[in-house]
Amino acid sequence: MQTIRQLAPLRKAIAALRAEGTVALVPTMGALHAGHMALIAEAKVHARHVVVSIFVNPTQFGPGEDLATYPRRPTADSNMLREAGVSLLWMPEAATVYPAGFATTVSVSGVTEAMDGAARPGHFDGVATVVTKLFNQVRPDIALFGEKDYQQLAVIRRMAADLDTGIKVIGVVTQRDADGVALSSRNAYLTEENRVKARALPRALGEAAMTIEKGGDPAEAIAHARAAIERAGFEAIDYLDLRDAETLTADPAPDRPARLLVAARIDGTRLIDNLPVAPRG
Ligand code: PAF
């Protein structure tokens, strides 16, 4: 596995990989876990070469968020990627991604407006901008993202289509621990006690999704799920919404696939999760 930190050698290395076949990109912020490894495994199914980027993108963190403390484990990450058969690790410095004078923002409207877009102003501009840059730097044939960040996936799909990138964006199903909790680099912030309480999130989502699929009233199912999450010890629920699975608009038509999405805070740690809700009727 090659590890590259500068743009000129990246371009040369990518040209050599491309000469041998298709290239997949898995963008990450590091602190890799089994969720990332599932993205890489899926990438290998679709492409001859897998490129992984590790870049803790400052522009997607708001003031007071965890940019400074975000877990960074470059050596362990690099070993995991080598073992997984990744061809190239792209690990740019912040000054390479955002050189002096950088003045461009990629802003997606619509799908960014609610939920994390409302709770974290500027977050999706940061994500769309850095992913556009990574797409232009690596120019992959396909790119893979986890469904765990479902709204992010919708934003990136929109951006990739709108900007005619020609890159196929593939979403990969959320990886979970045996107790149902979605894998996330931010789970590292949880105490043992809060990690147990966190089980309430997928459990409440699962029950609500099942109730709605069976024809139950979405508002009632959501109220029930909110109460269960609060009872478990979460101090705040940023949102718990049923949305159209593709457009993320509220009040999805019952005959369309929907998604139930949640963000909630436990002892200051913000966890997100989501589940599909099949069309009803
Ligand atoms: O999901 C992430 O890890 C990040 O938001 C991404 C897509 C790598 C952009 O920084």
Boltz pocket constraint, residues with backbone or C-beta under 6 A from the ligand:
constraints:
  - pocket:
      binder: B
      contacts: [[A, 27], [A, 28], [A, 29], [A, 53], [A, 55], [A, 57], [A, 60], [A, 126], [A, 127], [A, 130], [A, 131], [A, 149], [A, 152]]
      max_distance: 6.0
